[in-house]
């Protein structure tokens, strides 16, 4: 298993380009299941999760052609096997995103029920309830969701989700675009990735309005056609590099991205004492020599994202003063804290609150990555720590950060992958 060896203590300085968003690319790849024409995608990040999703839809009969560094063309004319098997779903929960499109286009799907994961139980009953409201018959047997639609196909419905769910909203939106009549999703996720998916669906001929608000209205159409779509920039990758630069007292410019979807994170970094300049398609950050500790509370968009919580905890570990980090989305998303403590951080966990008191220095040690964003927080801490930090199990990082050691190297970080 690959490990990352970091020699800490160098401020990150320079310029790098941000990749396409993982959490936009994954549902958009699934949108290709909705049409028999080709979907041309660009700015698709080369990540493990993306290749897993491509493998999943390929074994369903979708033709996948790579074009250049970040392009992919998908054609699902030959879709013949509406199955998401356990061995793929267990490696990537976002596989559940095939359920809505498969039902809409194929009338049938068999998708392994995702189990719990390192950050929480993460059930999917909202996805199933919404599909049932549209007329799908669903039962769970031997660990698989068996879903089918009667002869009349899916019917539009009005639904209110019990909580804000990102992939739930995306799944239901994809099912509704080919359903008969109007679907209204209330309490919809407002995340920018939901909007990017909606934009892609609209360019395929779908009638979707209200994406980006908590009420999405979809009028079903008979068929969707081919389209071209560029995946939005990854706001979480952007935020992660901003935090890495902030924690190392660095000075960076991130291109092919924008601060547009990062207000909550940018505000916290400003509170911490950073200088941030938003350009049209770039963002610059200059950090002070010592940051101030800043409290954050995670919530659905547009509030502070749970996917930035671990990285911000790492920032607070070396800031001046104390801060409380409150996680409200996932019940077990503090696994990085115990690893950060191994590097010398002062963190006390009480249920969903982490009290972080900044220390003068962290010291390198061997630590273990437990999930994607936890791994990112360990990288940030390793870049700050004195001496060597060895991060084990970095396959988590490869799921969501494209060429991370190359990009950090470009910013002057001393690190290498050990195979
Ligand atoms: N929930 C339920 N029942 C459901 C659906 C969700 O109880 O049917 C709960 C979850 O357990 C959680 C909360 O609702 O407590 C929100 O979960 P959500 O469904 O929004 O999460 P998700 O769609 O599974 C996506 C991202 C995650 C990100 C969350 C929250 C993708 C592929 N994944 O997950 O990204 O943390 O939204 O913003 O879009 C990551 O990239 O590292 C990552 C984990």
Boltz pocket constraint, residues with backbone or C-beta under 6 A from the ligand:
constraints:
  - pocket:
      binder: B
      contacts: [[A, 22], [A, 23], [A, 26], [A, 94], [A, 120], [A, 121], [A, 122], [A, 123], [A, 124], [A, 125], [A, 126], [A, 127], [A, 163], [A, 164], [A, 165], [A, 166], [A, 167], [A, 168], [A, 306], [A, 307], [A, 328], [A, 329], [A, 330], [A, 331], [A, 372], [A, 373], [A, 400]]
      max_distance: 6.0
